[in-house]
């Protein structure tokens, strides 16, 4: 076995040497009972945080078995709210607590012995912001072993900072002595000392502000509290290495952490610690105050980007962040020894997190001002929450509603604090039944499990559009729908009110007669199903048939104990002759009614089933909102009152706010391009006449409303100005792209937001899916990936006849009639004549006067002109690059190459970028071109997630969240992933065969299974399928 600890001067085979150098001496003999199993990690006891920490944890677990005090009681005590009148159990060692609880006199003696006598301080100098803290840790990952801590650094809101070595650092005494000498020579006499307290925060306040601390002398009292706002960025290690002992971190903090987009504490409550600090109260009298940490992870405030990007987006310097290459960062212990100055510059750039948060909020406030929304000091800690708050506020302003419930206070003035005297109901009260969570509750009320599908919001179209092809070569265009979901929002109404919900299935023809004349485009969604159609279709994408076992359990308990389970979702897949619970909206109904054959539409009217249906009736639109719409105040009242409620609604045009965001972003982007193309670093003030005013600048001034006030035209070009435009357009993009996600989510339907709406969410995605389908049928795209695809500009499609069956058949390169073999579809060049296959093709396709974006839109409009999407020009296209070949693996992994420019673009999920990955990926796509079924294996490293750590007991014994683990992934060149299935039986047969072959790692068998998608008729024969010609 190799020695992963050799780099730290540790011999894994010499445990005695490791223990003698690193292990803390245990306070008592390790108990025999209730031990934590550390089998297999004895070799790691050299890491004090794990070795000694686990011994401590063993003692704690053992002690917690005593009859007086146990771990569960302690957890309950720690979870109480921070209320001075309530008693809190605070401690470091459960052993001590057990002893204390047995003997009151012993408890008093322990308290007396542990009470620290504070220095005689008349007044502490505690400036504003000193309890606003940012922290970051440096450490050395060791694959499949516990991470080795190096140091922890802090900076506070008052401008002070300090760095500490972790007690379990990897240095020898000799190395440490030399390091200390180097730091002193640099004048860094106070930095990187080993912290002594159980938590480094305590040392920080002692060293910087002279604040004394102690362990809580009485675990049952928590009279005064000091909350410290602790800012981190993404990593659990930044919290773990605040603690000297991993056991303390696990017990007091890790049990209270959650992670979705960012690290949070449960219920966002401060985490109480078993320590006290000697601090002044409001009157200036010094008191022992219990310490609590308010965890603020800023890593989701600008989307899923790295810290360098975050800093750059708000104009903060990233120079120090670029001190090291990626490979250098894996051994920061060596970097410190090599060059302490360089090391300190780097780590100090990681703790400007509070400043980063403040500047991020400033940028969001600029966007709020842009859409006439009041700025805030706090918008939330994630892009989703920030966007939901901002857009909900804008919508509420349009209808003169507050975004939070308002109450009368004792002076009869309005407040958002619940005083028990309601004044005005907020936006969310009017939209309760539009929230996906409401549909889940309703499904239980009516006992209809299938109603769950109505509350789901389906995603984009991700489909392999040409079944027989994995590789094409030609004049290839990579085309996207410009600002796909943002443009979809431009054409979307947002209703204020509760939708009418039909939860009983009905025949499509009956549904059409009863409801079609009372529908508002974009404000209704149905779930549609049919079986064994005599024609094929690939417009509607089905939902997986799920049993929803959690629903059955909930239904048994419903109305008794309020059981809750949110595991209600189903994946999407494409069937040809069957449809199951597909989302059906205005845009798809237009395709069905205008472009299916008479026979197909007649069959659908007779045989299709509308499973469920939610809509805002056209004849119930109102001008003014009234609180009579709030008859249903809760789902419980809905249960008692049945389905009788007011379905009046008022419209809000999202076009106004989305136009502001899109146009302003485009103005900033054009000005950035003006810098790149024309200024080229030639900064300074430039004067312009009306005749020579750059159009980009004029466009920007028009968007900002400044053009009318300009008598003389001058502009101060600077690097800072360029960075500002770059930053603000990124923030506007974040907001615009996140609006849809907030509407589709169930999390933004409560007090303060009111944005969640499954009807609106489904219409936005269905509009994009319909356009992607039109692109596939008109361009003959190789694949669709939500908002775009790749096609050959010399081989687009023109239709002599149109039907769902004909459109579906082109996926199989089948262009003629089944009966008389007459031609239904022609292959034509988009430009009327073939573009030559040479280096000039880019100039032809991207020519401003005859751009492929414009010609592509006009081509689709000639085929599908009766759809609102094209009749109203609701979207536009964006083409940035052209290529000469494309190789596709399943439906969304691909490589694009241009042989004339030697440029390539690779998108493949699951492959970790490393020194060997490029070669593996190239070999993989070469095998696909050769139609060779092969297996490729990659070993990669990743961080252990919190959920996985909690779910896997064997990992919990040895590792902690964000320790580095090795992952082995297998990739097969030809797989059935992305297949279109004839029906559900066909799908089950293919996936079962695929799972069997995948377990056996039989790449050739998997390749044979993939061939099943080339068949178009499912049979019950032994081979499962037969071709059309058979």
N, C-alpha and C positions, 0 to 999 in steps of 0.2 A: 504493500500500500504506500502510495506517495505521501509525502509529508506536506500538507497544505500550510503548516505553521512555520515552515523553515525560514520564510522571509522575515519572521519576527524573532529569529534567534531561539526558537523553541524546538525541542526534539520530541516529536509525538510519541516516540518509543521510550522516552525516559520520563515517566510520569512523576517520579519523585523529584526530579530536577525542576519540572514545571511547578509542582505544588510548593516546593520550598521557595521559589522565586516570586510566586504570584498569589498563592492562596491566602486568604485571611484565616486566622486561627479561629475555629468555631468556638462559640461561647459555651456550648454544652455538647454532650454526646448526642449524636444524631439518634432520634427515637426509632425504635424498630417498627412501630405500628404507624399506619397512615402515611407511609413514605411516598414521596413523588418518585416514580420510576425514572432513574437516570441511566438505565442500561444502554450501552452503546455510545455514551458521551463522556465517559470518564476521561478520555484523552483531551477533552476540552476544558477540564477543570482549571487549566492555566488561565483561562479568561475569568477573572474574578467575578465579573458581572453574571456569569453563568454558574461557575463552580460554587462560590460562596453564596451566590444569590439563591441557587436551588436548595442549598443546605438550609438557608434561612427560611425558604418557603416550606421545606419539610417540617421544620420546627413549628412554623405557623399553623400548618395544617394539623399537625399532631396536637398542638395546644388547643386548637379550635374545637377539638373533640371533647373538651371538658364540659361538665354539665352546666356551668354557670354562664359562659359566654361562648358563642360559636360564630363562625364566619358569616352565616346567613343573617344573624342578628346585627352583626357589625355592618354588613352591606345595607340593611334597611336603615340603620341609623345614619349612615353616610349619605343616603339618598334623600333625606329630608330636606326641605327647602331651607335656605339660609335665613332663618328667622331667629332673632335674639332670644325670643321667648321659648324656643324649643331646644331640647337637649340633643347634642350631637356627640356621637362616639368618635373620637379621634385618637389615633395611636400609631406607633410604628411596629410594635411587636405584639402579636396576639398572645404570646406567652405572658408578657407583662399584664395585659388586660385580664387574662384568666386569673393571675395571682391577685391583682387588685380587687377584682370583683368578689373574691373569697373573703377578703379581710379589709374592712373599712380603715382600720388603723394602718395597715400596710399601704393602702392607697394613699393616705395622707403622707406617710413617710416617703413614698416614692415621689410624690408631687414636690415635697420639700427638697428632696435631694436633687431633683432635675431642674428646679426653678433657677434660672440664670439671674444673677444680680446684674442689672444693666448698669452701664457706665453712667456717671452723674452728668446727664445731658440736660441743659436748661431748655434747649430748643433744637430740634433736628432741622437741617436744611433740606426740605423735601419739595423741590420745585414742581410746578405743573408738568404733567406728562411723565413723571418718574415711575408711575405704576403702569405705564403703557410700554410693554416690553416686547422686543423681537428677539428671536433665538434661532440659531442654526448650529448643527453639529457636523464635524468632520469625522470620518471613520474609514476603516479598511474592510471592505467586503471579502469574505472567504467563502467560496462556493460550497453550499451544503453544510456549512458550519456557522456558528454564531458570529455575527459581525464584531470586529474589534474596534472599540471606541478610541478616538484620538483626543478630540477637544470639543468644547462647547463655547459659543460666543454669544454675547448679549449686546443690545443697544436699546436705549429707552427714548421716550418721547421728549426728554429734557436735553438730549444731545450727548449723554454719557454712554460709554461702552466699556466692555471688558471681555477678555478671553481667558479661558481656563483649560488646563489639561484635565482629562478625565482620570480619576484614580486608577482605572484599569487600562491606562495607556500601554502601548507595547514596548516602550523604551527600557533599555538596561540602565542601571545607575550611572554607568560611565557615559552613555549617550545623553542622559538627562543633564549631567553635569556640564558637558560640552555645550549643549543647547542653551543652558542657563547663561553660560559665559558669553555666547554669541549674542543673546538677547540683551544682556546688560550692556554689551559694547555698543549696541544700536540705540541705547537709551530706553529700551522697552523693559524697564526694571519691574513693572507691575503686571506685565502680561504673561499669560500661559503658566501661571502657578497652578498646582494641583488643588482643586477645590476640596474642602474638608467636610462641609455640611452634608447631610443626607441628600439634599437637593441643592444644585448649584445656584438657584435663585437666591437662596438664603445667604450664601457667600457674597453674591453680587451686591445685595443691599447692605450687607455689613461693610464690605470694602469701599463701596462708592459713597454711601450716605451715613455710615456709622450706625446702622439699624441692628440692634441685637435681636437674636432669635432663640427659641427653645423648642423642644418637643412638647406637645400639649400635655400639661401635667394632669389634667382631668379629662378623661375621654368622654364624659357625659355632659360636658358644658362647652358651649360654643357661643359665648355671649356677644363678642365683637368680632367682626369679620373684615379682612382686607382682601378685596378682589384684585388680582393682577391680570390685566389683559395681555395674554401671551400670543404674539403673532408668529406663525410658522409658515413654511411653504412646502406643502405636499408630504413631507416625510415623517413617518412614525419615529424615526431615529432622533429627530430633533426634540422629541418629548422624552424618549427613553433615556438619552444621555444627559438629561437634566438631573437624573437620579444617579446616586452612587451605586445603589443596589437594583439589579433587574427585578428582584422579587418585590421591592416596594413599588416600582413602576407598574408591574403586572397587577398588583393588588389594588393600588389606590387610583391608578389612571386607566390602564388598558381595559379593565372591565367596564369602564364607562365611555369608551370611545366607539364611534361608528364611522363608516366611510361610504359615501355614495359618490358624489363628485369631489368631495373634499373631506378632510378629517373634522369631525365635530364631536362634542360630548352629547350624550343622550339627552334629548329634550332641550339641547343647547343651554344646559345649566352649567354654572361654574363647578369645577371639580374641587371638593374640599380636601385639603391635605392635613396631616397630623402635626403641623408645626404652627408656631405663633411668632409674631414679630412685635417688638415693643415700639408702638407708634402713637402719635398724638390723636386724640379724638377731636371733635368739632370745636371744643373749647380750648384745645391745646394741651390737655392733660394726657400724659403718656399712659397707654393701656396695652395690655397684651391682646393682640388681635389675631384670630385664626386666619390662616392663609388659604385662599382659594384661587385656582387658575381658571380663567375664562379663555378657552382655546379658540383662536381666530386664525384659521387656515385661509390665506389669501390666494391660494393656487387655482381657484375657480372664478375669480373676478373678471378675468379677461379670456375665458375659454381655456381649452386644453393646450396651453403653450408653456414653454419653459420660462425660468426666471429671467434670463437674458432678454427674451422677447417682451416680457412684461415691463422690464425696466426701460427698454428702448421705446416702447409704445407711449410712455408718459414722459419721455425726454430725459430720463436719468442715464447717467453714464454707464456703459457696459464694458469699458476698457479693462477694468480690473477683473471682470468676469471671464475675460478671454486670456487670462494669464497662462492657462494650461490646456494642453491637448487632452482629448478624452482618455487616452491610455495613461497619461500622467496622473489623472485624478483617482485612479484605482489604488495608488499607493501614496496617499497624502502624508503619511508618516515620513517617507523618504524626501518628499518635497520640502517639508519643514526643516529637515536636517541640511539639505542642500543649500537652501536660500531662504532664511527666515523672513527677510524683507518682502520678497515676492509672495511668500505664503501668507503673510499678514495682510497684504494688499488684497489678496484673493478672498480670504475668509471674511474680511470686514465689508466687502461688497455684498455679502449674502444676508446681512442683518439690517438692511434699510427697508424693512418690510412695512413698518408703520408709515413711513414717508411714501412708499409705493402705494399703500392703500389710500392715503389722503389724496395723492395725485390722481389715482384711478377714479376716485369719486368726483374730483374736479372735472375730469373729462366727461364723465357721465352727466354731470350737472350742466355742462355745455350743451349736450344733446337734449336734456330736459328743457333748457331754455329755448332751444331750437323749435321744439314742438309745444311751447307755451305751457310747460308743466313746472310747478314750483320746485326749486332745487331742494336737496335734502343733505343732511350731514351723514346719514347712513341710508344706503339703498338696499343693502343685503350683501352677502358674501359670495354669491355665485352669479354668473351671467344670467341664468334663468330667473332667479329671484329679482335681480335688478331690472331686467326687461319686463317681467310681469308687473312689478310695481309701477314702472314708468308708463307702460301702455295702458294698464288698468286705470291709472290716474288720468290719462288723456281721454279715455273712453268715458269715464265718470264725469269729466268736465263737459263733454258734449251733451250730456243729458241732465246736467245740474244735480248730480248725486255725489255724496262723499264717497271716498274709497274705503273708509273705515266707518263703522257704526259710531254715531255721535250721541252723547248723553248730556243732560243738564247737570251742572255741579251745584253746590250749595248756594252759589251766587246767581243761579239761573243762567249761567254762561255755558257755551258748548265746550265739550271735552270728549276725547276718544277713550277715556277711562270709564269703565262700567260703574256707574253710580247707582244703577237700579232705576234711573229715570230716563227712559229712551227719548231721544229727540228726533233723529232722522236715520233711516235705514240706509246702509251702504249698498253699493253696486251688487255685491255677490248675492244678496238676498233675493234679487230679481232673477237670478240665473241658476238657482239651486238644482233644478232638474236637467240642466244642460251639462252637468258635471258627470264624467264617466263613473264616479263613485255612486251617483244616484241610480244609474242603471243597474249596477250590481245589487243594490238594495232592492230595487223594484223586481229584479228577477226572483228574489226570494218571496216578495209579497205575493206575486202572482203564480209562483211555483213553476216558472218557465226558465229552464236552464239555458236555452238557446238565446234568450234575450241578452245574455252576457255579450254576445257578438256585437250587438248594436252599440254598446259603449266603447268598443275598441276603435282606435284610429289606425287605419292601414298605412303602411309605408310606401316608398317609391317602387317603381317598376324596375326590377333587377332580373333580367331575363336574357338568356342566350337566344338571339333572334333568328339565327341561321343554323339549323340543327346539324346539317351535314358538314359544316365547315369549322375547323379549328384554326385555319391559317388562310389569310388572303394577302395578295400582292397587287398593287395598283396605285392609282392616284387617290390616296386615302385622306379623308378629312376627319379630324377629331372635333366634333361639334357639340356644343353645350347649349342648354336653355339659359339665357342670361338671367342671373338673379332669380333662379327658378321659383323658390317658395316666396320670396319677397314680391316678385311679379304676380304670383298667384294671389297674394294678399291685396294687391292693387285692384283686383277685380272681385273682391269679396266684401260682402256686408257682414256686420257683426250685430246680432240681434240682442236686445235687452228684454228678457222675458223668459218664461218657461215654455219649452216646446210641447206640442201634442205628441203623445207616444201611443203607437198601435202595437200591442204585444202579441196579438193572435195572428197566426199565419193566414194568408189569403191568396187566392189565385191571381196571377199577374193581370189578366184581363179585367177582373173585377176591381182590382186595386186601381188600374188605369182609369176606368170609368168613374170611380168614386172620388179620386183624389187629384188626378193630373191637372185639372183646371184650377186647382187651389194651391199650386206649388209656386214657390219663388226660387228662381235659379240660385244655387249656392246655399240655400237654407233648408235643405232636406237631405236625408240619407236613409236608404233602406238596405236590408240584407236580402240578397236574392239567391235562390238555389234552383237547380234542375238536374235531371238525370236522363242518361241515355238519349241525348239529342241526336237526330239523324244528320246533323251537320257538326262541324268543328268550329271552335272560336278560340281566340287567344287574347281577347280584350280584357275579360273579367278574370281576376286572380282570386282563387278560392282561399278560404281559411281552413287550416288543419282541423280535422274532426277530433275534438278533445272530450274527455270524460268529465273533466273538472271535478275530481274527487273531493277537493276542498269544498266545493259548492255543496256536495251531498252532506258532508259533515256539518257545514254551517246550517243547512236547511233543517237538519235534525235538532239543532240547538236554537234555531231562530226564535226570537221573542222570549227566550228563557235566560240566557246568560250573555247575550251580546257578543258571541264569538265572532272573530274577524279573521279573514284571510284574503290577501290581495293578489294571490297567484292566479289571476284570471287573464290569460292572454293566449293567443294561438298564432303560429307561424303561417306564412303565406306560401302557396305553391300554385302552379299553373296546370289546369286540366283542360282537355280539349272537348270532350263530349259531356262531361259533367261540370256542374258549378256548385260549390258549397259555401254558403254564407259570405258571398262576395259583396264588398261594398258597392252600392249602386247609387249614383248621384246624377245630377242634371247633365253633366258632360258625357257620361257613359250612356245615358238614356238617349241623348241626341244621336250617338253613333248607332245604337240599336235601331232606332226608329227611322233614321235617314239612310243608313248604309247596309242594313241587312236586306236579304231578298224578301219578297212577299211571303214565300213559303216559310222562311226562317222566322219572321216576325209573327206570322200566324201561329206557328208551333209554340213560340215563347208565350204568347197570350193565352194559349190553352193549357200549357204544361208547367211553366215556370211558377215558382212560389215566392211571394214576398214574405219572408220569415218574420220580419219586424220592421218598424218604420217610425222615424222621428222627423217632425217638420214644424215649421212656423207657418200657419195658414195665411194665405194672401189676404183673405177677407177679415183677418183679425189684427191687422197692423193698426197701430194707434199713434197719435201725435204726441200725447203727453202721458208720462208714467204716473201711475196712481198706486198708493199702498194697498189697494184692494188686490193687486197682483201678488201680494205677499201672503195670500190665504194659507199657503203651505209654508209653514215656518220651519218644519223639520220633517225628516223622513217618517218619524213616528206618527205625525199628524196625517201624512200621506197614507200610511197604512190604515188608519182609522177611517179616513174620509173616502177611501177608494180612489178612483181616477177623476174625480170631479175637482177641477181647479181652473183658474183663469189662464187662458193661453194667449192673451193679448201681448203684443210685443212692439218695440220701437227699434227702428233701424239706425245704425251708425255706419257711415261710409269709412272703411279703412283706407280707401284711396288717398284721402287727405294726408293722413300721417305718414303713410308709406311713400307717397310722392315726395314729401319734404325730405325724408331720410335718403331715398334713392337719388334724388336730384342733387342734394348737397354732397353726398359722397362722390358722385360723378364729377362735380365741380372741383373737389379736392384732388381727385385722381388725375384730372386733366391738367391741373396746375402742377402736380408732381411730374407729369410727363413733359410739361413745358420746361421745367428745371432740367430734366434729363436730356431733352433734345436740343434746347436752345441756350440755356444758361451755362451748363457744363462747368460749374464751379466759379464762374465769373460773377461773383457776388457784388452787391452794392446797390445804391439807389439809382433807378433808371427812370427817365422821363419819357413820356409818350405823347404824341399828338393823337387826335381822334382817328386819323387815317391809319396810323400804324400801331394802334393798341392791340396787343396780342389777344386773339379770340378766347384763349383759355383764361386770361385774366379778366376779360370782359364778362365771360360766363360766370366766373367766381364772384365778381362784384354784383352781378345781377341776382345771383342766389342769396347773397348776404344782404341785399337791399341797399348797397352803398353806391351803386352806379349813378343814381340821380344827384348825389351830393358831390360828385367829382367835377370840379371846374378845370383843374389841371390833373393830368394823369401821371402819377409817379408811383413806383413800388420799390420797397426795400427788399431786394433779394438777399437771403442769407441762409446759411446752413441750418440755423435754428428754425427759420420759417419753413424750410423744406421738411424738417423733422416734424414740425407741428402738423402740417398737412398730411404727412404719412401716418401720424398717430391718430388724428381725429377721424380719418376715413376708416381706419381699422376698428375704432369704437362704433362708428355708425354701422359698419358691416356686421359687427357682433350683434348689435341690437336688432337690425333688420332680419338677420338669419335666425335669431332666437325667438322672434315673435310667434312664428308657427309652432315651435316646440312647446312654448308656454300654453298656447291654445289647446294643443293636442294632449297635454299632460293633465293628470288629475290633481296635481299638487298645487295648482294656482286657482282654486275655486273658492277659497275661504276669505275671511275678513282681511281686508288689505289688498285683495286682488280682484277675483271675480272674472278671471279670463278663461278658465277651462271650458271648452265647448266641443264635444265630440262631433257635432253636426258640422260646425265650421272647419274643424281640423280635418275631417274626412273629405270635405269638398276641396280643400286646398291640395291635398295629396292626390285625390282622384283627378283633378284638373291636370296636374303634372303627369300622372300616369297615362292619361288619355293622349296628351301631346306626345309623350315618349312612344306610345303605340303608333300614332300617326307617323312619327319619324321612322320607326322600324318598317312600316308598310310602304312609305313613300321613298325613303332613301335606301331601303334594303340593308339596314344596319346590321353589323355583325353581332352587336349586343346592345342592350339598353342598361344603363347604370344610373337610375334615378333621374338625372337631368341631362343625359347625353349619350353619345355612342360614336361609333366609327363606321364610315361608309365610303364606297368608291364613287367618286364624282362622275366617272364614266359609265357607271352601271346602276342608275336609279330606276325606279319602276313607274310604269304608266298603265292604267287600268282601262280595259275595254268594258268589263263588267265588274260589278262590285257586290260582294256579299261577305258575311262573316266567314263562310267556308273558304272562299277564294282568298281572303286576307290571311287566313290561317295557313293555307297550303303553301304560300310563298316562303314560309319558314323552312319547308322541305324542298325548296327549289322546284316546286311543282306549279306550273303556270297555265295548264290547259284544263279543259273540261273533262270530267271523268267519263261522260257518256260518249260524246262525239269527238273528243280530243281537240276541239276548237280552242284557239288561243284566247285566254282571258287577260293575260298580263304580258306587257312588252318591257324589255330592258333597253333603256335609252341613256344617252349622255346628258347630264344636267345642263351643260352649256350648249346643247344643240349639236355640238361636234366634239369629238374626243380630244381631251387635253393631252398633249404629248407627255410621255413618261420620261422626263428629264428634269434637270435642275431648275428649269424655267417654270415648272408647274406651280410653285409657291407664288410667284409673281402674278400668275394668271388668277389663281384662286383668291388671293388676298388683295387684289386690285380694288382700290376705293370705289371706282366707277362701276365695277361689275363684280362686287364681292360675293363670295360663295354664301355668306350669311343671308344676304338679300335674295339671291336666286333660290336658295334652299327654301326660304319661307314662301316665296311665290309658287314654287313647285308643289309644296304640300297644300297650299291654298287652292291650287287647281284641282286637287283630288278631294279635299275635305272642306271645301269652301262654305258648306252649309252649317258647319259647327261654329258656335259662338267664339271659340278659341281663335279661329281664323277670320270670321266675319267681323269681329271687333278688334282684331289684331292685338290680342291680350298678352302676347309674349313676343320675344325676339331672340335671335340666335347669337352665339358668340363663338368664333373660331380663332384660335391663337396659333395653331401649328398644323402642318400637314406632314404626312408620312408616306412611306412606300410599302410597308408590310406590317401586318398585325397578327400575332399569335395569341390565341385565347385558351385559357385553362379554366374549366367550368364556366360560370357566368360573369365573373367579375375580376378574375386575375388575368392580366394580359401584359404583353410587351409590344411596344410600338417602336418601329425603327424608320429612319430616313437614310437611305444609302447614299444620298447626294450630300448630306450635311454631316453624316456620322453621328447624328443625335438620336437618342433613344429615351423612351419613357417606360418605366416598369412599375406596375401595381400588382402586388401579390400579398395577400393577407397571411399572417402567421410566420413569415420568414423574417428572422432577426438579422438585421444588418451587421455583418462582421467581415473579417478578412477573407473568408471563404464563401460567403453567401453569393457574391456576384457570379462566380464560376458555377456554383450549383444551379442558380436560376437560369443562366444561359444554357446549361446542359439540359435542364428540365424542359425549356421551351423548344430546344432542338429536337428532343425526343417526341414532343407533341407534333411538330412538323412532320416527323418521320412516322407518325401514328404508332409509336412504340410505347407499350405500357411498361413503365418503369417506376421504381420506388426510390425516393431520395430521403435521406435522414439528416436532420440537423440537430446538433446539440447546442443549446443556447442558454444564456443566463438571464434570469429575471428576478424581480423582487416578489417575495412571498406576500400575498394579499391577506388582509385581515379576515375576510370571510373564509378563505381556504384554510387559514391557520386555525380558526375556531372549529371548522368542520372536521379537521383531520387530527386525531389524537396523537398519532405518532410524530407529527410535526410540532405539536404543542410541547412535547416533552423536551425537545432539543432546541427549537428555534423560536424566534419572535417575528412579528410582522415587519416586512421590508428587509429581512435577512435575504441574502442572495441564494437562490437555488438553481439547480441545473434542470433544464427541460429538454426532453427528447421528442421531436416531432417528426412524423412521417408524412411525406408528400408524394402523392401518386399523380402521374402525368395525365392519364385519361380517366376521368371519374364521371359518374352519372349526376353529380351535383349540378343543378341547373337544368335538369331534364324537364321537358313538358310531358305530362302524363295524360293518357287517354281518359282514365278515371281513377277512383281511389284504389280499386283492386290492383290496377297496374302499378300505381305508386307503391303500395305496400309490398308487392312482389319484388320490384326493383330495389327498394331500400333494404329489404330483408336480405336479398342476395348480396348487396353492397356491404352491409354490416358484417356478414359472414366472411366475405373475402377480405375485408379490411382487418378483421381480427387475425386472420391467417397471414396477412401481409402479402397477399397474392396479387401483384400488380397486373399480371396478364388477365386474371379472372375479372378484375375490376374494369379493365379496358373492354372486355367482352360485354360486361353488363352495360357499359356506356352505349354500346351499339343498339341497345334496346330502344333508345329514344329516336332512332331513325325509322322505326316502324310506326305506322299510323293507325293500325287497327288492333285492338286487344282481343285475344281469344283465350280460351281455357285449355288450350293444348299444352303439352308438356313444355314446349319452348316458351309458352306464355304469350307470344306475339307472332304476327305474320305481316308481311309487307302488303301494300295495297294491291300489288299485282298478283298475289297468291289467291 
